[in-house]
Amino acid sequence: MSKVVPLLACFLLAAGCKDACLALADQICACQPDDASKNNCTLQAKNAESTFSVGSADEKFCQQKLDLQQCDCGSQSSQAATAACCVKLNTPEGRAACGLVITSP
C-alpha cells in the first residue's frame, strides 16, 4: 500500500497546514504559469485548510523543505533563474525535492 508524503497532502489539499506548510504551498503556487493559476492554487490551499489535520511531524517536514530552499523559486537572483527554477519544480525530480511524491512503505 502506498502512502502520501505529508507535504503532498499539505500542498494539494492545504491539509490543515500550519505556518510552515502554508508558506511552502505559497512558494509552490508561485510557480504557476499565470496569475489566475497562482490565485486558484492559493485559494485551493486556503479553502482546504480545515479538511485535514497536520501534526508537528508534518510541520517539521515542511519547515525542513523551507530551510533547504529547494521550492523557493522567488529567491533566485534573476528572472531567468526564477523561470528555470519553476520549470525544474514542475518536473518529477523537482517535485520530489519538494516532497511532492507518493512513496511505498
N, CA, C and O of each residue as an XYZ file, in Angstrom:
420
protein
N       0.842     -1.177      0.000
C       0.000      0.000      0.000
C       0.888      1.241      0.000
O       1.861      1.314      0.750
N       0.557      2.191     -0.822
C       1.371      3.399     -0.869
C       0.810      4.446      0.074
O      -0.374      4.433      0.411
N       1.666      5.341      0.487
C       1.220      6.423      1.354
C       1.664      7.734      0.749
O       2.633      7.787     -0.007
N       0.962      8.768      1.080
C       1.276     10.072      0.550
C       2.193     10.781      1.528
O       1.917     10.826      2.727
N       3.275     11.330      1.023
C       4.171     12.109      1.863
C       3.357     13.276      2.417
O       2.557     13.865      1.690
N       3.546     13.615      3.680
C       2.725     14.667      4.287
C       2.652     15.950      3.476
O       1.608     16.603      3.462
N       3.718     16.328      2.809
C       3.686     17.565      2.046
C       2.725     17.479      0.883
O       2.093     18.477      0.535
N       2.595     16.306      0.266
C       1.665     16.176     -0.842
C       0.276     16.538     -0.368
O      -0.420     17.316     -1.020
N      -0.132     15.990      0.749
C      -1.438     16.336      1.293
C      -1.473     17.804      1.680
O      -2.474     18.486      1.462
N      -0.399     18.280      2.245
C      -0.315     19.675      2.657
C      -0.473     20.591      1.458
O      -1.247     21.547      1.505
N       0.244     20.313      0.394
C       0.205     21.180     -0.775
C      -1.093     21.034     -1.559
O      -1.771     22.024     -1.833
N      -1.433     19.826     -1.912
C      -2.588     19.629     -2.768
C      -3.901     19.910     -2.058
O      -4.871     20.331     -2.688
N      -3.941     19.684     -0.774
C      -5.179     19.879     -0.038
C      -5.073     20.964      1.019
O      -6.043     21.252      1.721
N      -3.907     21.558      1.131
C      -3.614     22.510      2.210
C      -4.116     21.915      3.510
O      -4.870     22.543      4.254
N      -3.700     20.740      3.757
C      -4.231     19.859      4.783
C      -4.070     20.393      6.192
O      -3.291     19.854      6.979
N      -4.794     21.440      6.512
C      -4.712     21.993      7.849
C      -3.321     22.477      8.162
O      -2.894     22.463      9.316
N      -2.624     22.899      7.156
C      -1.224     23.260      7.321
C      -1.060     24.413      8.286
O      -1.844     25.362      8.304
N      -0.024     24.302      9.082
C       0.338     25.396      9.952
C       1.206     26.344      9.129
O       1.266     26.207      7.907
N       1.855     27.267      9.743
C       2.593     28.307      9.030
C       3.604     27.772      8.035
O       3.625     28.236      6.895
N       4.441     26.820      8.407
C       5.487     26.339      7.501
C       4.889     25.659      6.273
O       5.381     25.865      5.163
N       3.866     24.876      6.439
C       3.268     24.184      5.299
C       2.545     25.159      4.380
O       2.591     25.010      3.159
N       1.879     26.155      4.956
C       1.239     27.166      4.111
C       2.278     27.989      3.367
O       2.080     28.330      2.201
N       3.372     28.308      4.024
C       4.444     29.053      3.359
C       5.031     28.236      2.212
O       5.333     28.777      1.148
N       5.188     26.946      2.430
C       5.710     26.076      1.379
C       4.718     25.986      0.226
O       5.113     26.038     -0.939
N       3.445     25.852      0.539
C       2.413     25.820     -0.504
C       2.438     27.120     -1.305
O       2.293     27.095     -2.527
N       2.621     28.247     -0.631
C       2.696     29.532     -1.330
C       3.879     29.577     -2.286
O       3.763     30.100     -3.394
N       5.021     29.028     -1.862
C       6.193     29.008     -2.738
C       5.914     28.183     -3.983
O       6.285     28.570     -5.091
N       5.269     27.060     -3.797
C       4.979     26.174     -4.917
C       3.930     26.802     -5.831
O       4.044     26.722     -7.054
N       2.911     27.425     -5.243
C       1.877     28.095     -6.039
C       2.462     29.239     -6.864
O       1.958     29.545     -7.945
N       3.509     29.863     -6.367
C       4.128     30.970     -7.084
C       4.689     30.543     -8.436
O       4.939     31.393     -9.291
N       4.890     29.260     -8.645
C       5.427     28.769     -9.916
C       4.340     28.423    -10.926
O       4.638     27.876    -11.988
N       3.115     28.727    -10.620
C       2.051     28.503    -11.598
C       2.263     29.468    -12.764
O       2.825     30.547    -12.577
N       1.819     29.090    -13.962
C       2.174     29.856    -15.158
C       1.567     31.255    -15.287
O       2.117     32.094    -16.000
N       0.448     31.523    -14.613
C      -0.167     32.839    -14.738
C      -0.843     33.216    -13.427
O      -0.981     32.393    -12.523
N      -1.262     34.471    -13.342
C      -1.857     34.967    -12.099
C      -3.121     34.208    -11.710
O      -3.333     33.926    -10.531
N      -3.959     33.877    -12.683
C      -5.188     33.146    -12.373
C      -4.866     31.781    -11.762
O      -5.506     31.365    -10.796
N      -3.884     31.091    -12.321
C      -3.483     29.784    -11.789
C      -2.875     29.914    -10.401
O      -3.136     29.095     -9.520
N      -2.057     30.954    -10.209
C      -1.469     31.200     -8.889
C      -2.554     31.456     -7.860
O      -2.536     30.889     -6.767
N      -3.502     32.315     -8.217
C      -4.590     32.629     -7.292
C      -5.450     31.411     -6.994
O      -5.869     31.208     -5.854
N      -5.714     30.601     -8.012
C      -6.502     29.386     -7.822
C      -5.779     28.407     -6.907
O      -6.396     27.812     -6.024
N      -4.492     28.239     -7.108
C      -3.680     27.346     -6.273
C      -3.728     27.792     -4.812
O      -3.955     26.984     -3.912
N      -3.513     29.088     -4.590
C      -3.525     29.629     -3.234
C      -4.913     29.507     -2.610
O      -5.043     29.160     -1.436
N      -5.943     29.793     -3.394
C      -7.320     29.694     -2.895
C      -7.662     28.258     -2.515
O      -8.299     28.025     -1.487
N      -7.244     27.290     -3.338
C      -7.492     25.883     -3.019
C      -6.798     25.501     -1.719
O      -7.354     24.769     -0.901
N      -5.593     25.996     -1.536
C      -4.856     25.695     -0.306
C      -5.592     26.262      0.902
O      -5.747     25.581      1.915
N      -6.041     27.496      0.796
C      -6.737     28.127      1.921
C      -8.097     27.488      2.176
O      -8.484     27.291      3.328
N      -8.821     27.167      1.114
C     -10.155     26.569      1.271
C     -10.113     25.186      1.905
O     -11.023     24.809      2.643
N      -9.061     24.432      1.619
C      -8.956     23.066      2.129
C      -8.254     22.999      3.476
O      -8.077     21.913      4.028
N      -7.857     24.135      4.004
C      -7.051     24.180      5.219
C      -7.684     23.425      6.386
O      -6.974     22.812      7.183
N      -8.996     23.464      6.492
C      -9.649     22.818      7.634
C     -10.026     21.366      7.376
O     -10.596     20.714      8.251
N      -9.717     20.845      6.187
C     -10.120     19.487      5.823
C      -9.316     18.417      6.544
O      -9.877     17.410      6.976
N      -8.019     18.618      6.681
C      -7.141     17.622      7.271
C      -6.321     18.242      8.386
O      -6.070     19.447      8.403
N      -5.913     17.404      9.304
C      -5.070     17.855     10.396
C      -3.620     17.483     10.116
O      -3.319     16.345      9.756
N      -2.741     18.437     10.282
C      -1.313     18.199     10.086
C      -0.643     18.327     11.436
O      -0.789     19.337     12.126
N       0.091     17.296     11.806
C       0.739     17.267     13.107
C       2.088     17.944     13.119
O       2.532     18.513     12.121
N       2.724     17.873     14.255
C       4.023     18.532     14.412
C       5.088     17.912     13.507
O       5.983     18.618     13.043
N       5.007     16.611     13.250
C       5.977     15.978     12.340
C       5.810     16.525     10.924
O       6.797     16.737     10.219
N       4.579     16.752     10.513
C       4.325     17.322      9.195
C       4.858     18.752      9.121
O       5.460     19.156      8.127
N       4.623     19.500     10.186
C       5.111     20.876     10.250
C       6.642     20.912     10.161
O       7.210     21.764      9.478
N       7.295     19.990     10.851
C       8.764     19.916     10.799
C       9.229     19.565      9.390
O      10.208     20.125      8.897
N       8.527     18.639      8.744
C       8.853     18.254      7.374
C       8.780     19.466      6.449
O       9.688     19.696      5.650
N       7.710     20.232      6.556
C       7.548     21.428      5.729
C       8.634     22.449      6.035
O       9.174     23.079      5.125
N       8.955     22.612      7.309
C       9.987     23.571      7.689
C      11.347     23.175      7.125
O      12.122     24.033      6.702
N      11.639     21.862      7.120
C      12.893     21.397      6.535
C      12.956     21.748      5.052
O      14.001     22.169      4.556
N      11.850     21.578      4.349
C      11.801     21.918      2.925
C      11.995     23.417      2.729
O      12.667     23.843      1.790
N      11.407     24.215      3.616
C      11.612     25.663      3.548
C      13.076     26.010      3.780
O      13.648     26.836      3.067
N      13.674     25.378      4.775
C      15.067     25.661      5.117
C      16.017     25.320      3.970
O      17.018     26.008      3.766
N      15.707     24.269      3.228
C      16.548     23.859      2.100
C      16.377     24.765      0.879
O      17.218     24.753     -0.019
N      15.317     25.533      0.838
C      15.010     26.471     -0.243
C      14.966     25.817     -1.623
O      15.247     26.476     -2.624
N      14.621     24.549     -1.688
C      14.533     23.856     -2.968
C      13.244     24.171     -3.701
O      13.125     23.881     -4.892
N      12.291     24.750     -3.024
C      10.985     25.041     -3.619
C      10.750     26.538     -3.723
O       9.683     26.964     -4.165
N      11.727     27.346     -3.324
C      11.587     28.797     -3.284
C      12.195     29.417     -4.532
O      13.319     29.918     -4.509
N      11.449     29.376     -5.601
C      11.950     29.931     -6.858
C      11.986     31.453     -6.819
O      12.722     32.069     -7.590
N      11.216     32.063     -5.947
C      11.184     33.512     -5.843
C      12.449     34.119     -5.265
O      12.652     35.328     -5.371
N      13.298     33.313     -4.659
C      14.524     33.840     -4.061
C      15.706     33.833     -5.039
O      16.836     34.135     -4.656
N      15.441     33.494     -6.277
C      16.511     33.417     -7.266
C      17.028     34.819     -7.599
O      16.343     35.814     -7.358
N      18.212     34.888     -8.141
C      18.887     36.172     -8.365
C      18.443     36.897     -9.636
O      18.749     38.077     -9.806
N      17.744     36.226    -10.509
C      17.301     36.874    -11.745
C      15.980     36.265    -12.200
O      15.571     35.202    -11.732
N      15.327     36.961    -13.120
C      14.074     36.458    -13.661
C      14.296     35.144    -14.414
O      13.457     34.245    -14.357
N      15.411     35.034    -15.108
C      15.724     33.802    -15.844
C      15.943     32.638    -14.877
O      15.506     31.517    -15.134
N      16.620     32.915    -13.768
C      16.858     31.872    -12.768
C      15.547     31.443    -12.117
O      15.349     30.262    -11.832
N      14.658     32.397    -11.885
C      13.346     32.076    -11.318
C      12.570     31.183    -12.275
O      11.973     30.193    -11.854
N      12.575     31.526    -13.560
C      11.868     30.728    -14.564
C      12.439     29.319    -14.640
O      11.685     28.349    -14.717
N      13.764     29.196    -14.619
C      14.403     27.875    -14.668
C      14.047     27.056    -13.429
O      13.820     25.849    -13.522
N      14.000     27.707    -12.278
C      13.632     27.032    -11.033
C      12.211     26.496    -11.120
O      11.951     25.357    -10.732
N      11.286     27.311    -11.628
C       9.893     26.876    -11.753
C       9.750     25.724    -12.735
O       8.954     24.812    -12.512
N      10.516     25.759    -13.825
C      10.484     24.651    -14.784
C      10.924     23.371    -14.079
O      10.299     22.321    -14.229
N      12.013     23.471    -13.304
C      12.512     22.298    -12.574
C      11.489     21.826    -11.534
O      11.288     20.624    -11.360
N      10.846     22.772    -10.846
C       9.852     22.418     -9.831
C       8.699     21.626    -10.435
O       8.075     20.818     -9.747
N       8.414     21.847    -11.697
C       7.325     21.153    -12.358
C       7.754     19.860    -13.048
O       7.018     19.319    -13.873
N       8.952     19.361    -12.708
C       9.414     18.062    -13.197
C       9.270     17.044    -12.064
O       9.114     17.434    -10.906
N       9.319     15.756    -12.377
C       9.272     14.747    -11.307
C      10.391     14.931    -10.277
O      10.171     14.747     -9.080
N      11.583     15.292    -10.742
C      12.709     15.478     -9.818
C      12.478     16.693     -8.914
O      12.745     16.650     -7.713
N      11.985     17.758     -9.506
C      11.707     18.963     -8.736
C      10.614     18.740     -7.705
O      10.703     19.215     -6.572
N       9.596     18.022     -8.105
C       8.508     17.711     -7.160
C       9.029     16.815     -6.035
O       8.645     16.985     -4.877
N       9.889     15.877     -6.367
C      10.455     15.006     -5.334
C      11.282     15.830     -4.338
O      11.242     15.572     -3.135
N      12.025     16.815     -4.837
C      12.833     17.657     -3.959
C      11.962     18.444     -2.985
O      12.408     18.784     -1.889
N      10.739     18.730     -3.374
C       9.800     19.452     -2.511
C       8.929     18.515     -1.680
O       8.094     18.970     -0.899
N       9.119     17.221     -1.845
C       8.338     16.267     -1.076
C       7.003     15.931     -1.690
O       6.152     15.338     -1.027
N       6.798     16.296     -2.942
C       5.527     16.046     -3.611
C       5.543     14.725     -4.363
O       5.392     14.691     -5.584
N       5.729     13.641     -3.624
C       5.798     12.316     -4.219
C       4.983     11.334     -3.400
O       4.737     11.534     -2.211
N       4.576     10.280     -4.061
C       3.902      9.179     -3.375
C       4.936      8.086     -3.206
O       5.582      7.687     -4.175
N       5.100      7.599     -1.989
C       6.102      6.583     -1.723
C       5.430      5.288     -1.261
O       4.302      5.288     -0.769
N       6.147      4.210     -1.434
C       5.687      2.909     -0.923
C       6.367      2.661      0.417
O       7.506      3.083      0.621
N       5.687      1.988      1.323
C       6.302      1.729      2.638
C       7.511      0.830      2.540
O       8.135      0.522      3.555
